[in-house]
Amino acid sequence: MDHTRARTIAEPDADFPWGAAPHPVLVVDVDGALVRRNDAAAALLPRAEPGTPLVDVAPAWLAEAHRTVRLPGPYAAPDADPALCGVIGGRRYEAHPSVRDDGTVGWWLVDDTDHQLVRDALHKERERTAFLAKVSSALLSTLNLGRCMDVTAQMAAESLADAALAIAPSRGRRLPVVTCLRGGVPELSHHSVDPDEVPGLGEALRGFPPVPARWIDPSTAPPWLVPEGFGPVGSIVITPLPGHGVPAGALVLLRRAKTDSFSDEEEVFARSFAARAGAAMSAARLYAEQTAITDVLMRELLPPTLHQVSGVDFAGRYRPSADHERVGGDFYDVHPAGDGGASLVALGDVCGKGLEAAVLTGKIRSTLHALLPLADDHQRMLSLLNTALLNSHHARFATLVLASAVLRGNEVDLKLTSAGHPTPLIVRGDGTVEEADTGGTLVGAIREVSARTAAVTLAPGECCVLYTDGITEAKGGPMGDVLFGDERLKRALSACAGMTAEGIVEHVQMLAAQWLGSRRHDDMAVVVIAAPRTHHLSAVNGHTRGRFTG
């Protein structure tokens, strides 16, 4: 058996007033009989009379401690061992032994109750702080509302109650509820119920302060609120999940009838938990709403799939300046021909990058769409577009090229007009690359704009390439600082003679990407207009990508 080692301490003689010490002191001989006691010990242990066995008048833990005390060597003073602890009269005491020269042991009993309560409170607070930190980490790791509700219900059930329900605001007449039992998995359900039928639930969903648990009669809980197989409910806590200005929902905690009811302290802690859960759910809901709005807006900016337009092949590609962006300052659009008219292609480059530039591209697209009745008069369209941009609050300008395409027999007639934009390139059947004779003033910068329109005819298999300067100004190559350049682009296009519009676009984008490597770059857009060859289709199933804004 292991024995407690007592520390030898010189005991005061009989004349020393140890009897008036504030702590209870018991002196016990080697046979376990009580020799002396002080006044404090007499008050604590009234039956502890001198001469009586310690085992008859002291708690069992103290008597056992005395039985296992062994004496060290003569005059030895080893390091003190941890104090023995136990309960006397409902309070916690530490027992410190000291061995006298005559072999008796003096037991000093120190009331440690208040200190222990402080230590317990500190330990509990540390545990709760660590739990709330874990909750925050788990909830902030996702912006998915359903996942936030699952985490809220599951963590609450594991640490706060026997079961928990995370309830979101109603959608129409249905209430989304995630229920989780301790040790179980969250389950989503929808209930067509009136939350005001549950005391405190309607108020919590509206963001009002919680109703104290003692005011809620557990027997009134409706069946949908109690998980299957849970049994009788003994205590209920209902607290709001506060959001960012708008309530995020409500948290319901359930304990079984045979467990302790929720204390006031536990209700306060539940509200701290709910505050974090509500903030996460509110952020997730806001993100979902913004994502839905963004998707609706992007639907008009991202490229739909078009059929071959009026017998003419079109293909286009766009690469934003940043991989994480979906839109930017380059754009293109294809407007199918009206009755007997020409299809209109617009490709441009707005000053700037990112979302602000994309907003202006949307304005240009909308304006050009409204001006489609004037599609045969490029100069008039550019003048009206310029006026619209000057009258807007945007302090930006854009370069633009317009192309009207119409199929006549086996050939495509083009009208090309550049407004400060890189010159369109014509790829002939023999690989010759020509620059269209067009040029003009960029739009959105000065009051008057002028432009020169070129007329071009494409034979079967020939094409016209429209592009933005993000292609030619891409820096890369072996040294990393060389422009892709106009001549390199022309040589690449010369090798594309006879290829489909889709193939040419893919080839140009691939070459530009290889030239850049992983370096930064501007927005890049390419559109190819091709006269279809007579012996096969220019795109699989007669489809090609045709309309895009970025």
C-alpha positions as CSV (number, residue, x, y, z in Angstrom):
1,M,0.0,0.0,0.0
2,D,1.2,3.5,-0.8
3,H,1.5,5.7,2.3
4,T,1.2,9.4,2.6
5,R,4.5,10.9,3.7
6,A,4.2,13.5,6.5
7,R,6.5,16.4,6.9
8,T,8.3,16.7,10.2
9,I,7.6,20.2,11.6
10,A,8.6,21.3,15.1
11,E,5.4,21.4,17.1
12,P,5.0,24.3,19.6
13,D,5.2,23.4,23.2
14,A,2.3,23.3,25.5
15,D,2.7,26.9,26.4
16,F,2.3,28.0,22.8
17,P,-1.3,29.3,22.3
18,W,-2.0,27.0,19.4
19,G,-5.4,26.4,20.8
20,A,-6.5,29.8,19.6
21,A,-5.4,29.2,16.0
22,P,-8.1,30.1,13.5
23,H,-8.0,26.7,11.8
24,P,-9.2,23.5,13.5
25,V,-6.2,21.4,14.8
26,L,-6.3,17.8,16.0
27,V,-3.4,16.0,17.6
28,V,-3.5,12.2,17.2
29,D,-1.1,9.6,18.6
30,V,0.4,6.7,16.8
31,D,-2.5,4.4,17.9
32,G,-5.1,6.7,16.4
33,A,-6.4,8.2,19.6
34,L,-7.1,11.9,19.9
35,V,-4.7,13.6,22.2
36,R,-5.6,17.3,21.9
37,R,-7.8,19.6,20.0
38,N,-8.2,23.4,19.8
39,D,-11.4,25.4,20.1
40,A,-11.9,25.6,16.3
41,A,-11.7,21.8,16.1
42,A,-14.2,21.4,19.0
43,A,-16.7,23.6,17.1
44,L,-16.2,21.7,13.9
45,L,-16.2,18.2,15.5
46,P,-18.1,18.4,18.8
47,R,-17.6,14.6,19.5
48,A,-13.8,14.9,19.1
49,E,-13.0,14.6,22.8
50,P,-9.4,13.7,23.9
51,G,-8.9,10.0,24.4
52,T,-11.5,9.0,21.8
53,P,-10.4,7.1,18.6
54,L,-10.1,9.4,15.6
55,V,-12.0,6.9,13.5
56,D,-15.1,7.4,15.7
57,V,-15.2,11.2,15.6
58,A,-13.7,12.3,12.3
59,P,-14.7,11.6,8.7
60,A,-13.5,8.4,7.2
61,W,-11.2,10.1,4.8
62,L,-9.3,11.9,7.6
63,A,-9.1,8.7,9.7
64,E,-7.7,6.8,6.7
65,A,-5.2,9.5,6.0
66,H,-3.9,9.3,9.6
67,R,-3.6,5.5,9.4
68,T,-1.4,5.8,6.3
69,V,0.9,8.5,7.6
70,R,4.5,7.3,8.0
71,L,7.3,9.1,9.6
72,P,10.4,10.2,7.7
73,G,13.9,9.7,9.1
74,P,14.9,11.6,12.2
75,Y,14.9,15.4,11.7
76,A,14.2,14.9,8.0
77,A,12.3,17.7,6.3
78,P,11.1,16.4,2.8
79,D,9.1,18.5,0.4
80,A,5.4,18.8,1.3
81,D,3.0,16.4,-0.4
82,P,-0.3,17.7,-1.9
83,A,-2.8,18.3,0.8
84,L,-5.5,15.7,1.5
85,C,-9.0,17.0,0.9
86,G,-12.4,16.0,2.1
87,V,-15.8,17.3,3.2
88,I,-16.8,18.0,6.8
89,G,-20.2,19.4,7.6
90,G,-20.9,20.2,4.0
91,R,-17.7,22.2,3.5
92,R,-14.4,21.3,1.8
93,Y,-11.3,21.1,4.0
94,E,-7.6,20.5,3.3
95,A,-5.8,18.4,5.9
96,H,-2.1,19.2,6.5
97,P,-0.2,16.8,8.8
98,S,2.7,17.8,10.9
99,V,4.7,15.2,12.9
100,R,5.8,15.9,16.4
101,D,9.0,14.6,18.0
102,D,7.0,12.3,20.3
103,G,5.4,10.6,17.2
104,T,2.0,12.3,17.4
105,V,0.6,14.0,14.3
106,G,-1.0,17.3,14.3
107,W,-3.7,17.7,11.7
108,W,-4.4,21.3,10.5
109,L,-7.7,21.5,8.8
110,V,-8.0,24.5,6.4
111,D,-11.4,25.5,5.0
112,D,-10.9,25.6,1.2
113,T,-14.6,25.8,0.2
114,D,-14.6,29.3,-1.1
115,H,-11.3,28.9,-2.9
116,Q,-12.6,25.7,-4.5
117,L,-15.8,27.5,-5.6
118,V,-13.6,30.2,-7.3
119,R,-11.5,27.5,-9.0
120,D,-14.6,25.6,-10.2
121,A,-16.1,28.8,-11.5
122,L,-12.9,29.7,-13.3
123,H,-12.6,26.2,-14.8
124,K,-16.2,26.3,-15.9
125,E,-15.7,29.7,-17.5
126,R,-12.6,28.5,-19.4
127,E,-14.6,25.5,-20.6
128,R,-17.4,27.7,-21.8
129,T,-15.0,30.2,-23.5
130,A,-13.3,27.3,-25.3
131,F,-16.7,25.9,-26.3
132,L,-17.9,29.3,-27.7
133,A,-14.6,29.6,-29.6
134,K,-15.2,26.2,-31.1
135,V,-18.7,27.2,-32.0
136,S,-17.5,30.4,-33.7
137,S,-14.9,28.5,-35.7
138,A,-17.4,25.8,-36.8
139,L,-20.1,28.3,-37.8
140,L,-17.8,30.7,-39.6
141,S,-16.2,27.9,-41.7
142,T,-19.3,27.9,-43.9
143,L,-21.6,30.4,-45.5
144,N,-24.2,27.8,-46.2
145,L,-27.4,28.5,-44.3
146,G,-28.5,24.8,-44.0
147,R,-25.0,23.8,-42.7
148,C,-25.1,26.7,-40.1
149,M,-28.5,25.4,-38.9
150,D,-27.1,21.8,-38.7
151,V,-24.0,22.9,-36.7
152,T,-26.2,25.1,-34.4
153,A,-28.6,22.3,-33.5
154,Q,-25.9,19.6,-33.2
155,M,-23.5,21.6,-31.0
156,A,-26.3,22.8,-28.8
157,A,-27.6,19.3,-28.3
158,E,-24.1,18.0,-27.4
159,S,-23.3,20.6,-24.8
160,L,-26.4,22.5,-23.7
161,A,-29.3,20.1,-23.7
162,D,-30.7,16.6,-24.4
163,A,-32.1,17.9,-27.7
164,A,-32.0,21.2,-29.7
165,L,-33.9,22.7,-32.5
166,A,-32.7,25.5,-34.8
167,I,-35.7,27.2,-36.3
168,A,-35.4,29.7,-39.2
169,P,-38.0,32.4,-40.0
170,S,-41.0,31.0,-41.8
171,R,-41.1,30.7,-45.6
172,G,-44.7,31.4,-46.5
173,R,-46.7,29.3,-44.1
174,R,-44.0,26.6,-43.5
175,L,-41.4,26.8,-40.7
176,P,-37.9,25.3,-41.5
177,V,-36.7,23.3,-38.4
178,V,-33.5,21.4,-37.9
179,T,-33.8,18.9,-34.9
180,C,-30.9,17.1,-33.3
181,L,-30.8,14.7,-30.3
182,R,-27.6,14.4,-28.2
183,G,-25.4,11.9,-30.0
184,G,-27.6,12.0,-33.1
185,V,-27.5,13.7,-36.5
186,P,-29.4,16.9,-37.5
187,E,-32.6,16.4,-39.4
188,L,-34.4,19.1,-41.5
189,S,-38.2,19.2,-41.5
190,H,-40.8,21.8,-42.5
191,H,-44.0,22.4,-40.4
192,S,-47.1,24.3,-41.3
193,V,-47.7,25.6,-37.8
194,D,-48.3,28.8,-36.0
195,P,-45.2,29.6,-33.8
196,D,-47.2,31.8,-31.5
197,E,-48.9,28.6,-30.2
198,V,-45.6,27.8,-28.4
199,P,-45.0,30.3,-25.5
200,G,-42.0,32.5,-26.4
201,L,-41.3,31.0,-29.9
202,G,-43.2,33.6,-31.9
203,E,-41.5,36.4,-29.9
204,A,-38.1,34.8,-30.4
205,L,-38.6,34.5,-34.2
206,R,-39.5,38.2,-34.2
207,G,-36.3,39.1,-32.2
208,F,-37.9,39.9,-28.8
209,P,-36.1,39.1,-25.6
210,P,-36.4,35.5,-24.5
211,V,-39.1,34.3,-22.1
212,P,-37.6,32.7,-18.9
213,A,-37.7,28.9,-18.9
214,R,-39.6,28.9,-15.6
215,W,-42.5,30.6,-17.4
216,I,-42.8,27.8,-20.0
217,D,-44.9,24.8,-19.1
218,P,-43.1,21.7,-20.7
219,S,-46.4,19.8,-20.9
220,T,-47.7,22.4,-23.4
221,A,-44.9,21.6,-26.0
222,P,-46.6,20.5,-29.3
223,P,-45.7,17.1,-30.8
224,W,-43.7,18.7,-33.7
225,L,-41.4,20.4,-31.2
226,V,-40.5,17.1,-29.4
227,P,-38.2,14.7,-31.2
228,E,-39.6,11.2,-31.7
229,G,-38.7,8.9,-28.8
230,F,-37.6,11.8,-26.6
231,G,-40.0,11.1,-23.8
232,P,-41.5,13.6,-21.4
233,V,-40.0,17.1,-21.5
234,G,-38.8,18.4,-18.2
235,S,-37.5,21.9,-19.1
236,I,-37.5,24.2,-22.2
237,V,-35.4,27.2,-23.1
238,I,-36.4,29.3,-26.1
239,T,-34.1,32.1,-27.1
240,P,-33.8,34.2,-30.3
241,L,-31.0,33.9,-32.8
242,P,-30.1,37.5,-33.3
243,G,-29.0,38.5,-36.8
244,H,-27.6,41.6,-38.5
245,G,-30.6,43.9,-38.0
246,V,-33.1,41.1,-38.8
247,P,-33.8,38.1,-36.6
248,A,-32.1,35.0,-37.9
249,G,-34.4,32.5,-36.1
250,A,-34.9,30.9,-32.8
251,L,-33.1,28.2,-30.7
252,V,-35.1,25.7,-28.6
253,L,-33.3,23.6,-26.0
254,L,-35.1,20.5,-24.4
255,R,-34.2,18.5,-21.3
256,R,-35.9,15.3,-20.3
257,A,-38.1,15.1,-17.2
258,K,-35.5,13.1,-15.2
259,T,-32.7,15.6,-15.6
260,D,-32.1,18.9,-13.9
261,S,-34.0,21.9,-15.1
262,F,-32.1,24.8,-16.8
263,S,-30.6,27.2,-14.3
264,D,-30.5,31.0,-14.8
265,E,-26.8,30.7,-15.4
266,E,-27.4,28.1,-18.2
267,E,-30.0,30.3,-19.8
268,V,-27.6,33.2,-19.9
269,F,-24.9,30.9,-21.5
270,A,-27.5,29.6,-24.0
271,R,-28.1,33.3,-25.1
272,S,-24.3,33.7,-25.6
273,F,-24.3,30.6,-27.8
274,A,-27.4,31.8,-29.7
275,A,-25.7,35.2,-30.4
276,R,-22.9,33.5,-32.3
277,A,-25.2,31.1,-34.1
278,G,-27.5,33.9,-35.1
279,A,-24.7,36.0,-36.5
280,A,-23.4,33.1,-38.6
281,M,-26.9,32.2,-39.9
282,S,-27.6,35.8,-40.7
283,A,-24.3,36.1,-42.6
284,A,-25.1,32.9,-44.5
285,R,-28.6,34.1,-45.4
286,L,-27.2,37.5,-46.6
287,Y,-24.6,35.7,-48.7
288,A,-27.3,33.4,-50.2
289,E,-29.4,36.4,-51.1
290,Q,-26.4,38.3,-52.6
291,T,-25.4,35.2,-54.6
292,A,-28.9,34.8,-56.0
293,I,-29.0,38.5,-57.0
294,T,-25.5,38.2,-58.6
295,D,-26.5,35.1,-60.5
296,V,-29.6,36.9,-61.9
297,L,-27.4,39.8,-63.0
298,M,-24.7,37.6,-64.4
299,R,-27.2,35.7,-66.5
300,E,-27.2,38.7,-68.9
301,L,-23.4,39.0,-68.9
302,L,-22.3,35.4,-69.4
303,P,-22.2,33.8,-72.8
304,P,-25.3,31.9,-74.0
305,T,-25.0,29.3,-76.7
306,L,-26.2,30.5,-80.1
307,H,-27.1,28.7,-83.3
308,Q,-25.3,29.6,-86.5
309,V,-26.6,33.1,-87.0
310,S,-28.3,33.8,-90.4
311,G,-25.8,31.4,-92.1
312,V,-22.7,33.1,-90.7
313,D,-20.4,31.4,-88.2
314,F,-19.6,33.3,-85.0
315,A,-17.3,32.3,-82.1
316,G,-16.0,34.2,-79.1
317,R,-13.9,33.7,-76.0
318,Y,-13.3,36.0,-73.0
319,R,-10.7,35.7,-70.3
320,P,-10.9,38.1,-67.3
321,S,-7.8,39.7,-65.9
322,A,-8.2,37.8,-62.6
323,D,-9.0,34.1,-62.5
324,H,-11.5,34.7,-59.6
325,E,-13.5,37.2,-61.6
326,R,-16.3,36.4,-64.0
327,V,-16.7,39.8,-65.7
328,G,-14.4,42.7,-66.5
329,G,-13.8,45.5,-68.9
330,D,-13.8,43.6,-72.2
331,F,-17.0,42.6,-73.8
332,Y,-18.6,41.3,-77.0
333,D,-22.1,40.8,-78.2
334,V,-23.9,39.3,-81.3
335,H,-27.3,40.6,-82.3
336,P,-29.0,38.4,-84.9
337,A,-30.2,40.0,-88.1
338,G,-33.7,41.2,-88.6
339,D,-35.8,40.6,-91.7
340,G,-33.3,40.6,-94.5
341,G,-30.8,42.6,-92.5
342,A,-27.3,42.1,-91.2
343,S,-26.3,40.6,-87.9
344,L,-24.5,43.1,-85.7
345,V,-21.3,42.3,-83.8
346,A,-19.9,44.6,-81.1
347,L,-16.6,44.1,-79.4
348,G,-15.1,46.6,-77.0
349,D,-12.7,47.4,-74.2
350,V,-13.8,49.7,-71.3
351,C,-11.1,51.6,-69.5
352,G,-10.4,49.7,-66.2
353,K,-11.0,46.2,-64.9
354,G,-13.3,44.4,-62.6
355,L,-16.8,45.1,-61.5
356,E,-16.8,48.9,-62.1
357,A,-15.7,48.3,-65.7
358,A,-18.3,45.6,-66.1
359,V,-21.0,48.0,-65.0
360,L,-20.1,50.3,-67.9
361,T,-20.0,47.4,-70.3
362,G,-23.6,46.6,-69.3
363,K,-24.6,50.2,-70.1
364,I,-22.9,50.0,-73.5
365,R,-24.6,46.7,-74.3
366,S,-28.0,48.0,-73.3
367,T,-27.5,51.2,-75.4
368,L,-26.3,49.3,-78.4
369,H,-29.3,47.0,-78.1
370,A,-31.6,50.0,-78.1
371,L,-29.9,51.4,-81.2
372,L,-30.3,48.2,-83.2
373,P,-32.8,49.9,-85.6
374,L,-29.8,52.0,-86.7
375,A,-27.5,49.0,-87.2
376,D,-26.8,49.9,-90.8
377,D,-25.4,53.3,-89.9
378,H,-22.4,52.7,-87.7
379,Q,-21.5,56.3,-87.5
380,R,-24.9,57.3,-86.1
381,M,-24.8,54.4,-83.6
382,L,-21.4,55.5,-82.3
383,S,-22.4,59.1,-82.0
384,L,-25.5,58.3,-80.0
385,L,-23.6,55.9,-77.8
386,N,-20.9,58.5,-77.2
387,T,-23.6,61.0,-76.1
388,A,-25.1,58.5,-73.7
389,L,-21.8,57.8,-72.1
390,L,-20.9,61.5,-71.7
391,N,-24.2,62.1,-70.0
392,S,-23.7,59.3,-67.5
393,H,-22.0,59.5,-64.1
394,H,-19.2,57.2,-65.3
395,A,-15.9,59.0,-65.9
396,R,-14.7,56.2,-68.2
397,F,-14.3,55.7,-71.9
398,A,-14.2,52.7,-74.2
399,T,-12.8,51.5,-77.5
400,L,-15.2,49.7,-79.8
401,V,-15.5,47.9,-83.1
402,L,-18.8,47.3,-84.9
403,A,-19.3,44.6,-87.6
404,S,-22.4,44.1,-89.7
405,A,-22.4,40.6,-91.4
406,V,-24.8,39.3,-94.0
407,L,-24.6,36.1,-96.0
408,R,-25.0,36.6,-99.8
409,G,-24.8,33.4,-101.7
410,N,-21.6,31.6,-100.4
411,E,-19.9,34.8,-99.3
412,V,-20.3,37.1,-96.3
413,D,-20.4,40.9,-96.7
414,L,-19.0,42.8,-93.8
415,K,-19.1,46.4,-92.7
416,L,-16.4,47.1,-90.1
417,T,-16.1,50.3,-88.1
418,S,-13.4,50.9,-85.4
419,A,-13.8,53.5,-82.7
420,G,-10.3,53.8,-81.3
421,H,-10.0,50.0,-81.3
422,P,-7.3,47.6,-82.6
423,T,-7.9,47.1,-86.3
424,P,-9.9,43.9,-87.3
425,L,-7.8,41.3,-89.2
426,I,-9.0,39.5,-92.3
427,V,-7.7,35.9,-92.8
428,R,-7.9,34.9,-96.4
429,G,-8.1,31.3,-97.8
430,D,-4.4,31.3,-98.7
431,G,-3.2,32.4,-95.2
432,T,-2.8,36.1,-96.1
433,V,-3.7,38.3,-93.2
434,E,-5.0,41.8,-94.0
435,E,-5.9,44.8,-91.8
436,A,-9.3,46.3,-92.4
437,D,-9.2,49.9,-93.6
438,T,-11.1,51.4,-90.6
439,G,-10.4,53.7,-87.7
440,G,-12.0,56.3,-85.5
441,T,-12.4,58.1,-82.2
442,L,-13.0,56.2,-79.0
443,V,-16.4,56.8,-77.3
444,G,-17.1,58.4,-74.0
445,A,-14.2,60.9,-74.0
446,I,-15.0,63.9,-76.2
447,R,-18.2,65.5,-77.6
448,E,-17.7,64.7,-81.3
449,V,-16.7,61.3,-82.6
450,S,-15.8,60.3,-86.1
451,A,-15.1,56.9,-87.7
452,R,-14.3,55.3,-91.0
453,T,-16.2,52.2,-92.2
454,A,-14.5,49.5,-94.3
455,A,-16.4,47.1,-96.6
456,V,-15.0,43.5,-96.8
457,T,-16.2,40.4,-98.5
458,L,-15.3,36.9,-97.0
459,A,-15.2,34.0,-99.4
460,P,-16.1,30.5,-98.0
461,G,-13.6,29.5,-95.3
462,E,-12.3,33.0,-94.8
463,C,-12.8,34.9,-91.6
464,C,-12.5,38.3,-89.8
465,V,-10.9,38.4,-86.3
466,L,-11.9,41.1,-83.8
467,Y,-9.8,41.2,-80.6
468,T,-8.9,43.5,-77.7
469,D,-5.5,44.7,-76.8
470,G,-5.3,42.3,-73.9
471,I,-4.1,39.8,-76.6
472,T,-1.4,41.8,-78.3
473,E,-0.2,43.6,-75.1
474,A,0.1,40.3,-73.1
475,K,3.7,40.2,-71.7
476,G,5.5,37.0,-71.5
477,G,7.8,34.8,-73.6
478,P,11.2,33.4,-72.5
479,M,12.2,36.6,-70.7
480,G,8.8,37.4,-69.4
481,D,8.7,41.0,-70.5
482,V,8.0,40.8,-74.3
483,L,4.7,41.8,-75.8
484,F,2.8,39.1,-77.8
485,G,2.4,41.9,-80.4
486,D,0.5,42.4,-83.6
487,E,3.0,40.6,-85.9
488,R,3.0,37.4,-83.7
489,L,-0.8,37.5,-83.8
490,K,-0.8,37.8,-87.6
491,R,1.5,34.9,-88.0
492,A,-0.6,32.8,-85.7
493,L,-3.7,33.7,-87.7
494,S,-2.0,32.9,-91.0
495,A,-1.5,29.4,-89.8
496,C,-5.3,29.2,-89.1
497,A,-6.4,29.6,-92.7
498,G,-9.3,27.2,-93.4
499,M,-10.0,26.5,-89.7
500,T,-13.5,26.9,-88.2
501,A,-14.3,30.0,-86.3
502,E,-14.4,28.0,-83.0
503,G,-11.0,26.5,-83.8
504,I,-9.4,29.9,-84.5
505,V,-10.7,31.4,-81.2
506,E,-9.4,28.4,-79.2
507,H,-6.0,28.6,-81.0
508,V,-5.6,32.3,-80.3
509,Q,-6.5,32.0,-76.6
510,M,-4.2,29.0,-76.2
511,L,-1.2,30.8,-77.7
512,A,-1.9,33.9,-75.5
513,A,-2.1,31.7,-72.4
514,Q,1.1,29.9,-73.2
515,W,2.8,33.2,-73.8
516,L,1.7,34.6,-70.5
517,G,2.3,31.6,-68.3
518,S,1.2,32.5,-64.8
519,R,1.9,36.2,-65.2
520,R,-0.6,39.0,-64.7
521,H,-2.6,40.2,-67.7
522,D,-5.4,42.4,-68.9
523,D,-8.8,41.3,-69.9
524,M,-8.7,39.4,-73.3
525,A,-11.5,38.9,-75.8
526,V,-11.6,37.4,-79.3
527,V,-14.5,37.2,-81.8
528,V,-14.3,35.4,-85.1
529,I,-16.7,36.0,-88.0
530,A,-16.4,33.3,-90.7
531,A,-18.0,32.5,-94.0
532,P,-19.0,28.9,-93.7
533,R,-17.3,26.4,-96.0
534,T,-19.7,24.6,-98.3
535,H,-18.5,21.0,-97.5
536,H,-19.1,20.8,-93.7
537,L,-20.6,22.7,-90.7
538,S,-18.3,25.1,-88.8
539,A,-19.4,23.9,-85.4
540,V,-20.5,20.7,-83.8
541,N,-24.3,20.3,-84.2
542,G,-24.4,23.7,-85.9
543,H,-23.9,25.4,-82.5
544,T,-21.2,27.9,-81.5
545,R,-20.6,30.4,-78.7
546,G,-21.8,33.8,-79.8
547,R,-22.8,36.3,-77.2
548,F,-20.8,37.5,-74.3
549,T,-20.1,40.4,-72.1
550,G,-17.3,40.7,-69.6
